């Protein structure tokens, strides 16, 4: 057993299976709902980036490559200065909705190189320009550009031309749970010497501003290379550091004078270290102080061309001598070897170096995206931040009906800069990817979001902080089963207690859907945007007319999938505990009724051979919204196989479904099952076989849904055939947009009108595999459509998987399609193995788009690579050792 697995086994016995110290610091706290105390709910303008260095946060902290304890009492991160910027590089910069041509977007270059679940080894790379960071240029150019133009990125500014940048590697290696070695290595990639200030920073999260602690914590000097941090909850910690050029102390307090023209009680504000280094302001006062709530040793000097500089620090709960003894750096080598051993044990070895590197970085990014998340809605609404006055508007504004929500946990985030808040359906996908490395933590996260301080008393799950009442697809039962089966495959035994525990919470949520999203009681469901922000001609979360109803093909399909997942879960539990047999029957019958509604109540178009949303109004003919999109393909997601051993053991379940089948067939009612008697298999599917074939013919058509990189969110058919509909004199239209959003829906921040989304592709692939397992060669399909080449469905699933993975792989030109026109930069020797995990991918070129570090659900790639490995030869491929630094 590897050293890392031993640590995970210990953590698995804890109530929260988490290490006390990890990468739990956000990469953006400014511009979030939690920090917004405005009357008009304008988070980006209320707390902008320009305030972040000088204004204390109320609900959390941010930084570059930051770590903290799991309650974020004490934080550490790395700041830098190139001698030219107007502010220290303490946090990552990006644009908000009013500054960017496609919504929020980080404008930095950084990469999560390695991490393991216990965080005993972590490494991140930040690329810092040697010239002044082009803040204004990025803002001005993106503001000028329209929706039809590409975003203006950091590499477009020329700031990285001629290699005039530093590679800053930040590596953590734990001696023990509370003893962390820190290595900061800077490499000058340019051909001229360049100055650099390296400013490691230790500080306390400012809880005292709202009475969160009884006693003010303090960082106090012990000697020339040691400070002691004392906190009433955390105890004592010592930061050891090599001899520095300077040592500066201040407090994590807002600079009211700079930001609001009000006098400060003292000059020791959050930005005082920034001002001391850049403006030489109050330098002596900060040197002489010797205590505070924020502290930095400062290292300055010139790094020669191609040269490097290494700084070591250590954060420990133990006072010791001879900290940086000879051989101190060996801990980094040891923990790296342990990380290699761990991944060699859990990941396939019969992969190329490139695939192993992609898979490893996908998981590293997922683990770096663990973030401390603190938000108490009741307190947030009923108190002031000391800057804006209490507001009656806020009491009736955003999330006012979620007063029960009191979150303070470490959660897997979609992207710690662009989405530094959890989203319910994103988290479900994150957990599947996390299960590859740490299934215990994955299970913990799924259960966490259903606990009483998250789930509403009526059963609704919180969507995301911009609007907790929005509705995400109900994918948590499906995700729980995926995690269960991944762990069962790894360990040879499934966690039935986990299934039982989550099943109880899912029952409550399923009931909420039945009661709230089926207004006509006909098993046709609504749900609004359902996470697919701008996939329709209008915002599906907003009612167009008081009497209009939108019956959704995807809402109905998700619920069919939900019912089937709960049936599968109940069956799995019932094989160990027969008391769950009745619930298996209940959800079987739910599924049949939903399948009947989907197929027979007007959502299927027999001319197009496709499922559509239907807009209805009293006294008017229903309108099928004939948009060929993922909405119609979600009908493929609900598929399950019941095997003979189940039917033999669950006698009452078998008796009930047999009676139900006979009754429905006798009365000419819809029946969704197909049986292969000779193999004792029963297929449950939302779509009958002939409709399945019709949908697959569209899905696998390269002029429609099938791209070189996977399945598009909207059919390319709509490139030449835009769809429009006239509703009460207003014309709504949609067309194929393969790249960034050309719609302002949801801030113009995402696009479901053509690009490839990894989570949707993942579900499609899993569904086709399941169909393939049932038909087992008796059904073949043309792949691609009109090619004349027929395949079994299991082979189709493999080919779709390869297409998705090809977005990330090096091609024959030694380029990666996801890098698009930035391959010139990633062809450099030091950059050739760097991968970004984007939110979605251009439907034609495969270039990465949206959030650049959406490792959360794009990390599903790690599991897809696992599945590809099963189809490769078992002999280990020749692999190269993963490089840490050049």
C-alpha positions, -999 to 999 in steps of 0.1 A, spaced: 0 0 0 14 34 -10 22 61 16 -6 83 2 -32 55 4 -23 49 40 -29 86 47 -62 84 29 -72 54 49 -67 74 81 -87 103 68 -115 79 58 -121 73 95 -127 110 102 -161 127 102 -148 150 75 -122 131 54 -100 160 49 -65 171 58 -63 202 81 -40 220 57 -45 222 19 -50 246 -10 -82 260 5 -76 297 -4 -97 311 -32 -82 327 -62 -109 354 -63 -129 367 -33 -136 401 -48 -166 405 -71 -185 377 -53 -220 377 -40 -207 370 -5 -188 403 -4 -216 423 -20 -234 446 4 -248 469 -23 -285 478 -26 -286 468 -63 -269 434 -61 -240 446 -83 -212 424 -69 -186 432 -95 -188 470 -90 -194 469 -53 -161 451 -46 -139 454 -77 -103 442 -83 -90 477 -76 -102 475 -40 -89 439 -33 -54 448 -22 -66 475 2 -99 462 15 -104 434 41 -127 406 30 -156 396 52 -162 360 41 -129 345 30 -95 352 16 -77 349 -18 -41 346 -31 -18 330 -56 -11 293 -48 -25 299 -13 -29 274 15 -48 275 48 -62 254 75 -97 241 68 -114 270 86 -91 295 69 -79 310 102 -43 313 90 -33 317 53 -2 317 33 4 326 -4 30 342 -26 32 378 -39 56 391 -65 68 424 -80 87 430 -112 97 465 -103 73 480 -128 37 472 -117 17 497 -98 6 471 -73 21 438 -60 10 407 -78 -9 393 -48 -39 379 -66 -50 370 -101 -65 397 -124 -95 393 -147 -125 411 -162 -160 412 -150 -193 412 -170 -191 450 -177 -154 449 -189 -151 417 -209 -167 410 -243 -177 375 -231 -184 379 -194 -160 371 -166 -126 359 -176 -92 356 -158 -63 372 -177 -33 353 -162 -12 323 -170 -10 297 -143 -11 259 -142 -18 233 -116 11 209 -121 6 183 -93 -14 175 -62 -25 145 -42 -56 141 -21 -38 146 12 -19 176 -2 14 162 11 27 172 -22 14 201 -44 29 222 -71 17 251 -91 33 273 -118 26 310 -123 40 329 -152 49 365 -143 58 391 -170 90 411 -165 73 442 -180 45 461 -164 14 439 -163 -10 452 -190 -41 458 -168 -54 488 -186 -47 474 -221 -67 443 -213 -96 463 -200 -96 488 -229 -93 463 -257 -119 439 -244 -143 467 -238 -139 477 -274 -146 443 -288 -180 431 -297 -197 397 -291 -187 385 -325 -150 391 -319 -127 368 -299 -115 379 -264 -83 398 -261 -60 376 -240 -28 381 -221 -7 364 -248 -22 388 -273 -7 418 -256 29 408 -265 40 409 -229 53 373 -232 72 379 -265 109 372 -264 104 351 -233 105 381 -210 88 364 -181 95 345 -149 83 310 -143 74 309 -106 71 273 -93 54 271 -58 58 236 -43 45 223 -9 57 191 7 45 182 42 68 168 69 36 160 87 -1 171 90 9 204 106 44 208 93 47 221 57 79 228 37 75 255 11 97 260 -20 96 290 -43 117 286 -74 119 314 -100 133 308 -134 141 338 -157 131 326 -192 143 358 -209 177 366 -224 184 396 -202 188 400 -164 156 411 -147 148 423 -111 122 405 -90 108 409 -55 95 377 -39 70 384 -11 58 353 7 29 363 29 13 349 61 -19 364 74 -51 358 94 -85 358 79 -102 389 94 -129 373 115 -126 399 143 -143 426 122 -177 409 129 -170 393 163 -159 360 149 -131 356 175 -129 368 211 -92 376 210 -73 393 182 -48 368 166 -12 380 162 19 372 142 49 381 163 87 380 157 106 352 174 140 358 158 155 371 126 142 341 106 111 331 126 76 344 134 50 329 157 13 331 147 -11 327 176 -48 321 171 -74 312 198 -89 284 176 -58 272 157 -31 275 184 5 284 176 22 281 143 57 291 133 68 304 99 105 298 93 121 315 64 156 320 51 173 353 57 154 380 39 162 415 26 134 429 46 106 419 70 74 439 71 44 437 95 9 451 91 -27 442 97 -54 427 75 -76 458 78 -93 480 52 -75 512 41 -105 535 45 -85 566 36 -74 553 2 -107 538 -8 -133 560 9 -116 592 20 -121 584 57 -93 584 83 -76 551 93 -71 543 130 -35 533 121 -13 532 91 -11 494 93 -36 484 67 -40 455 43 -20 473 15 7 487 37 33 461 26 23 469 -10 29 506 -4 61 500 15 77 480 -14 64 500 -43 62 535 -29 87 532 0 58 545 22 61 539 60 88 513 55 105 520 88 72 518 107 65 484 92 100 471 99 100 483 135 65 470 144 75 433 150 39 421 152 6 422 133 -20 401 116 -2 401 82 35 395 77 60 392 48 97 385 45 109 402 13 135 388 -10 147 411 -38 174 409 -64 182 404 -101 180 371 -118 204 365 -146 191 353 -180 183 316 -178 191 317 -141 170 308 -112 165 316 -75 152 293 -48 137 303 -15 127 278 12 101 284 40 84 262 65 51 265 83 49 243 114 31 240 147 64 230 164 92 253 175 125 238 164 161 247 157 181 240 126 151 242 103 169 244 70 194 217 78 215 201 51 192 178 31 161 199 40 152 199 3 150 161 3 114 163 16 103 176 -18 119 147 -36 104 122 -12 69 135 -14 71 137 -52 81 101 -53 52 92 -31 29 111 -54 43 91 -84 38 58 -65 2 68 -57 -7 76 -93 11 46 -106 -10 25 -83 -44 40 -92 -40 50 -128 -34 28 -159 2 23 -167 -4 13 -204 -7 49 -215 16 72 -234 36 98 -215 13 125 -229 -19 108 -218 -5 102 -183 5 138 -181 -29 150 -191 -46 127 -167 -23 137 -138 -28 174 -144 -66 170 -146 -66 154 -112 -41 180 -99 -63 209 -109 -93 192 -94 -75 190 -60 -61 225 -62 -98 236 -66 -107 226 -31 -118 259 -15 -129 271 19 -164 285 14 -181 306 41 -215 321 37 -243 326 62 -273 341 44 -291 353 75 -261 371 89 -252 385 54 -286 400 49 -292 413 85 -258 429 90 -235 455 74 -199 452 63 -191 485 79 -190 502 45 -225 501 31 -254 508 54 -281 482 62 -305 480 34 -342 471 32 -337 462 -4 -312 436 5 -336 420 30 -360 414 1 -333 409 -26 -310 381 -37 -313 348 -18 -336 363 8 -356 331 10 -325 310 18 -320 321 54 -314 285 66 -282 283 44 -252 285 66 -222 271 47 -187 268 61 -169 239 45 -141 230 21 -158 223 -13 -147 214 -48 -151 245 -68 -158 247 -106 -129 272 -110 -114 291 -81 -112 323 -101 -141 324 -124 -165 303 -103 -152 306 -67 -185 293 -54 -201 258 -57 -228 250 -82 -249 220 -74 -247 201 -107 -211 210 -113 -203 195 -80 -219 162 -90 -195 159 -119 -165 170 -98 -172 141 -75 -171 115 -103 -136 128 -113 -125 130 -76 -136 93 -71 -107 83 -94 -83 94 -67 -103 98 -35 -137 82 -35 -142 88 2 -140 126 -2 -162 124 -33 -189 107 -13 -185 132 15 -191 161 -10 -222 146 -25 -237 141 10 -226 175 21 -246 195 -4 -277 176 8 -272 184 44 -298 206 62 -275 237 61 -275 234 23 -308 218 11 -339 238 17 -364 223 41 -388 217 11 -361 196 -6 -346 221 -32 -309 220 -36 -290 254 -37 -280 261 -73 -252 287 -69 -248 319 -50 -259 343 -77 -293 327 -74 -297 297 -51 -333 293 -63 -323 286 -99 -327 250 -109 -299 227 -119 -304 193 -135 -310 166 -109 -278 146 -116 -269 138 -80 -284 103 -79 -266 95 -112 -233 109 -98 -237 90 -65 -240 57 -85 -210 66 -107 -189 72 -76 -202 40 -60 -193 19 -90 -159 35 -94 -150 28 -58 -165 -7 -61 -143 -14 -91 -112 -1 -72 -119 -20 -40 -140 -49 -50 -168 -39 -26 -195 -13 -28 -203 12 0 -240 3 7 -242 25 38 -232 55 16 -260 46 -9 -285 43 19 -275 76 34 -277 96 2 -309 78 -9 -328 93 20 -318 128 10 -325 122 -27 -360 111 -19 -367 145 -4 -353 163 -35 -371 140 -59 -404 148 -41 -396 186 -45 -393 181 -82 -425 162 -84 -444 188 -64 -429 219 -79 -419 213 -115 -448 193 -129 -476 219 -126 -501 199 -147 -494 166 -130 -489 149 -163 -452 139 -158 -440 166 -182 -415 187 -163 -403 223 -163 -372 235 -147 -361 267 -164 -326 270 -178 -315 237 -161 -278 248 -162 -279 252 -200 -277 289 -198 -285 301 -233 -294 270 -252 -329 283 -261 -343 312 -281 -352 329 -248 -343 326 -212 -361 295 -201 -361 306 -164 -383 337 -172 -419 332 -180 -427 350 -213 -464 354 -205 -484 347 -173 -505 320 -190 -477 304 -211 -461 272 -200 -429 257 -213 -429 219 -212 -393 209 -214 -379 178 -231 -347 180 -210 -366 187 -177 -387 156 -184 -357 135 -195 -336 145 -164 -365 134 -143 -368 101 -161 -331 96 -155 -335 106 -119 -363 80 -114 -342 53 -131 -311 62 -110 -331 59 -78 -346 26 -90 -310 13 -97 -299 26 -63 -328 9 -45 -321 -23 -63 -284 -22 -54 -293 -17 -17 -321 -42 -18 -296 -69 -28 -283 -64 7 -314 -51 25 -347 -63 12 -366 -35 29 -356 -13 -1 -374 -35 -26 -406 -15 -25 -389 17 -34 -373 1 -64 -409 -7 -76 -420 29 -68 -393 44 -90 -397 18 -117 -434 30 -121 -423 67 -119 -400 60 -148 -426 43 -169 -450 71 -165 -424 98 -173 -413 78 -204 -449 76 -216 -454 114 -212 -421 121 -230 -430 100 -260 -468 105 -263 -476 141 -251 -463 161 -280 -425 164 -273 -415 141 -302 -415 154 -337 -420 125 -362 -409 146 -392 -375 156 -376 -372 125 -356 -362 146 -325 -375 157 -291 -383 194 -286 -395 217 -258 -432 227 -263 -446 262 -255 -483 262 -247 -509 288 -239 -547 284 -232 -567 283 -264 -537 283 -286 -520 255 -306 -488 243 -287 -456 254 -304 -428 229 -307 -395 249 -304 -377 230 -332 -342 236 -319 -319 206 -325 -298 207 -293 -287 188 -263 -322 194 -249 -335 167 -273 -305 144 -267 -309 143 -229 -336 117 -237 -307 93 -243 -294 96 -207 -320 75 -189 -310 39 -196 -306 10 -173 -302 -28 -175 -318 -52 -150 -301 -86 -150 -315 -120 -142 -298 -123 -108 -317 -92 -96 -351 -105 -109 -344 -138 -93 -336 -124 -58 -362 -96 -57 -394 -116 -61 -419 -89 -52 -402 -63 -75 -403 -89 -103 -439 -97 -96 -449 -60 -96 -432 -50 -128 -445 -82 -146 -481 -72 -135 -475 -36 -145 -462 -47 -180 -492 -70 -186 -517 -44 -175 -502 -17 -197 -498 -39 -228 -533 -53 -224 -547 -17 -223 -525 -5 -252 -505 18 -231 -469 28 -237 -442 4 -224 -405 14 -224 -389 -20 -218 -371 -43 -241 -361 -78 -231 -335 -103 -243 -349 -134 -228 -320 -156 -238 -296 -136 -217 -320 -126 -189 -316 -89 -195 -342 -62 -193 -335 -28 -209 -352 3 -195 -349 33 -217 -367 66 -222 -367 61 -260 -379 31 -279 -353 14 -302 -364 30 -334 -362 65 -319 -329 56 -303 -315 48 -338 -329 81 -352 -313 102 -324 -280 84 -328 -280 91 -366 -282 128 -358 -258 126 -329 -231 109 -351 -236 132 -381 -206 154 -386 -228 180 -403 -249 181 -372 -238 172 -337 -205 153 -342 -174 174 -342 -137 163 -342 -137 170 -304 -169 154 -294 -207 162 -294 -217 198 -299 -243 214 -277 -263 226 -307 -265 210 -341 -243 226 -368 -275 223 -389 -285 257 -374 -255 273 -390 -273 274 -423 -308 271 -408 -312 295 -379 -344 290 -359 -369 318 -352 -402 318 -335 -428 347 -331 -443 349 -297 -469 377 -292 -452 398 -319 -417 394 -306 -393 373 -327 -368 351 -309 -340 335 -328 -311 311 -323 -282 299 -346 -251 278 -343 -223 296 -324 -193 273 -322 -173 296 -300 -178 322 -273 -213 334 -266 -230 359 -288 -259 361 -264 -263 382 -233 -282 356 -214 -267 350 -179 -242 379 -185 -230 364 -217 -208 342 -196 -213 308 -212 -224 293 -244 -245 262 -251 -251 271 -288 -224 250 -304 -193 243 -283 -184 209 -269 -190 204 -232 -171 176 -215 -198 166 -189 -225 163 -215 -202 142 -236 -194 121 -206 -230 112 -200 -236 105 -237 -207 81 -237 -218 63 -206 -253 60 -220 -242 46 -253 -219 21 -235 -249 9 -216 -270 5 -247 -241 -14 -262 -239 -37 -232 -275 -46 -237 -276 -51 -275 -241 -67 -274 -234 -66 -311 -270 -71 -322 -274 -34 -331 -249 -16 -352 -250 21 -362 -233 40 -390 -203 59 -376 -200 87 -387 -235 90 -403 -233 87 -441 -198 72 -439 -209 36 -449 -190 23 -418 -210 5 -392 -200 -2 -356 -214 -18 -325 -225 8 -299 -196 -1 -275 -172 7 -303 -190 40 -309 -186 49 -272 -148 43 -275 -145 64 -307 -165 93 -291 -141 91 -261 -111 93 -284 -125 124 -300 -129 142 -267 -94 132 -255 -80 144 -288 -88 180 -278 -60 177 -252 -35 154 -269 -4 164 -289 -11 160 -326 12 152 -355 24 189 -355 32 186 -318 3 210 -310 -28 207 -288 -61 218 -304 -73 233 -271 -45 259 -273 -58 272 -306 -38 301 -319 -16 302 -288 2 270 -297 32 292 -306 36 298 -269 30 262 -258 55 249 -283 83 263 -262 103 236 -244 93 248 -210 56 249 -219 50 219 -241 35 197 -213 13 225 -198 -25 218 -201 -54 240 -194 -89 225 -186 -114 249 -201 -151 252 -195 -160 242 -230 -144 238 -265 -150 254 -299 -174 233 -319 -153 234 -350 -117 240 -341 -116 225 -306 -100 256 -290 -106 259 -252 -131 286 -242 -148 300 -211 -132 295 -177 -96 284 -184 -93 263 -152 -127 246 -151 -109 215 -139 -140 205 -119 -162 189 -146 -136 189 -174 -115 167 -150 -140 140 -161 -113 136 -187 -93 116 -162 -120 89 -160 -124 89 -198 -87 83 -202 -91 54 -177 -118 39 -200 -96 43 -231 -68 24 -212 -90 -6 -209 -91 -9 -247 -53 -6 -251 -26 -34 -248 -19 -43 -211 19 -39 -215 32 -7 -199 40 20 -225 74 38 -224 68 67 -201 90 97 -192 94 109 -157 73 140 -151 94 171 -149 90 194 -119 110 223 -132 133 230 -161 
